[in-house]
Amino acid sequence: MKIEIKEISHPIFNGKEVRLFIKRIDKLHPFVSGNKFFKLKYNLLDCEKQGQNTLLTFGGAYSNHIAATSFIAQSKGLKSIGIIRGEECLPLNPTLRFAFENGMRLHYVSRSSYKEKTNANFLEALKNQFGDFYLIPEGGTNELAIQGSEEILDFNDSQDYICCAVGTGGTIAGIINSSNAKQTVIGFPAIKGFEQLDRDIKNWTNSTNYKLINDYVGSGYAKINNELVAFINEFNAIHNVPLDAIYTGKMMMGIFDLVAKDYFPKGSSILAIHSGGLQANQGMTERLGVSLPLE
């Protein structure tokens, strides 16, 4: 499985004597995008082993994971149920419309109820309501997802710094596990709650060669501003690499800012993981009236 790696050229990198590469795992599949390809891989094998025919998972209204799970369930002849944070809003945004058209049953819960998504009693109530299912946690993050995410890096990825966007923490945990001791993995959270996220990652890896930089989360998940939109569009125009506004756009803007601030030593190399998520740009464009790359 060959994955495109592209060097990003920019005067700021030349001046700081730093090289930036981007690994396009977003191009692995048109609908099971980027890190979801890896995170769902072993969960699906385990689901098949257990003989289950229904996937149940959790996500927000713009969730890449909801979109990817709905598609892969349909393609494998499985039923799928999405527990969606918040109230139903019609017409459905493009993410939820895509999931619905893939046959996913959408079930909305309040934000307070959604916080109980790992509670045994809450999960038992879902089984009473929907019948038996194979559970995939929010964002697809569990031990099997981390196992899959360990395959994102390979022996050719020898850069000094590995950067990735962070949601629930599963992808970065897998990358940390497969990185070498001389590398530093830098995570750019898209969701507020830095302390809990760090605790979760520590539960999934014994390595300490990583840092979470919380300076680029902005106002929070799915919250964007004109500066971010402008950066994403300029980056796409110059480098022909589309970024999403929830995850990879914030990560890349953070990398540029850190290079400008001399965070990376001269002579160092950076590998940014493009984890996908472009499907959410369409919904953000419709909701906010901004222009974002769609492919």
Secondary structure as the mmCIF struct_conf table of DSSP 4:
data_model
#
loop_
_struct_conf.conf_type_id
_struct_conf.id
_struct_conf.beg_label_comp_id
_struct_conf.beg_label_asym_id
_struct_conf.beg_label_seq_id
_struct_conf.end_label_comp_id
_struct_conf.end_label_asym_id
_struct_conf.end_label_seq_id
STRN STRN1 ILE A 5 ILE A 8
HELX_RH_AL_P HELX_RH_AL_P1 PRO A 11 LYS A 16
TURN_TY1_P TURN_TY1_P1 GLU A 17 GLU A 17
STRN STRN2 ARG A 19 LYS A 23
HELX_RH_3T_P HELX_RH_3T_P1 ILE A 25 LYS A 27
BEND BEND1 LEU A 28 LEU A 28
BEND BEND2 PRO A 30 VAL A 32
TURN_TY1_P TURN_TY1_P2 GLY A 34 GLY A 34
HELX_RH_AL_P HELX_RH_AL_P2 ASN A 35 GLN A 50
TURN_TY1_P TURN_TY1_P3 GLY A 51 GLY A 51
STRN STRN3 THR A 54 GLY A 59
TURN_TY1_P TURN_TY1_P4 ALA A 61 TYR A 62
HELX_RH_AL_P HELX_RH_AL_P3 ASN A 64 SER A 75
TURN_TY1_P TURN_TY1_P5 LYS A 76 GLY A 77
STRN STRN4 LYS A 79 ARG A 85
BEND BEND3 GLY A 86 GLY A 86
BEND BEND4 LEU A 90 PRO A 91
HELX_LH_PP_P HELX_LH_PP_P1 LEU A 92 ASN A 93
HELX_RH_AL_P HELX_RH_AL_P4 PRO A 94 GLU A 101
TURN_TY1_P TURN_TY1_P6 ASN A 102 GLY A 103
STRN STRN5 MET A 104 VAL A 109
HELX_RH_AL_P HELX_RH_AL_P5 ARG A 111 TYR A 114
TURN_TY1_P TURN_TY1_P7 LYS A 115 THR A 118
HELX_RH_AL_P HELX_RH_AL_P6 ALA A 120 PHE A 130
BEND BEND5 ASP A 132 ASP A 132
STRN STRN6 TYR A 134 ILE A 136
HELX_RH_3T_P HELX_RH_3T_P2 GLU A 138 GLY A 140
BEND BEND6 ASN A 142 ASN A 142
HELX_RH_AL_P HELX_RH_AL_P7 GLU A 143 SER A 149
TURN_TY1_P TURN_TY1_P8 GLU A 150 GLU A 151
BEND BEND7 ILE A 152 LEU A 153
TURN_TY1_P TURN_TY1_P9 PHE A 155 ASN A 156
BEND BEND8 ASP A 160 ASP A 160
STRN STRN7 TYR A 161 VAL A 166
BEND BEND9 GLY A 167 GLY A 169
HELX_RH_AL_P HELX_RH_AL_P8 GLY A 170 SER A 178
BEND BEND10 SER A 179 SER A 179
TURN_TY1_P TURN_TY1_P10 ALA A 181 LYS A 182
STRN STRN8 THR A 184 PRO A 189
BEND BEND11 ALA A 190 LYS A 192
HELX_RH_AL_P HELX_RH_AL_P9 PHE A 194 TRP A 204
STRN STRN9 TYR A 210 LEU A 212
TURN_TY1_P TURN_TY1_P11 ASP A 215 TYR A 216
TURN_TY1_P TURN_TY1_P12 GLY A 218 SER A 219
BEND BEND12 GLY A 220 GLY A 220
TURN_TY1_P TURN_TY1_P13 TYR A 221 ALA A 222
HELX_RH_AL_P HELX_RH_AL_P10 ASN A 226 HIS A 239
TURN_TY1_P TURN_TY1_P14 ALA A 245 TYR A 247
HELX_RH_AL_P HELX_RH_AL_P11 THR A 248 ALA A 260
TURN_TY1_P TURN_TY1_P15 LYS A 261 ASP A 262
BEND BEND13 PHE A 264 PHE A 264
HELX_LH_PP_P HELX_LH_PP_P2 PRO A 265 PRO A 265
TURN_TY1_P TURN_TY1_P16 LYS A 266 GLY A 267
STRN STRN10 SER A 269 ILE A 273
TURN_TY1_P TURN_TY1_P17 LEU A 278 LEU A 278
HELX_RH_AL_P HELX_RH_AL_P12 GLN A 279 LEU A 288
#
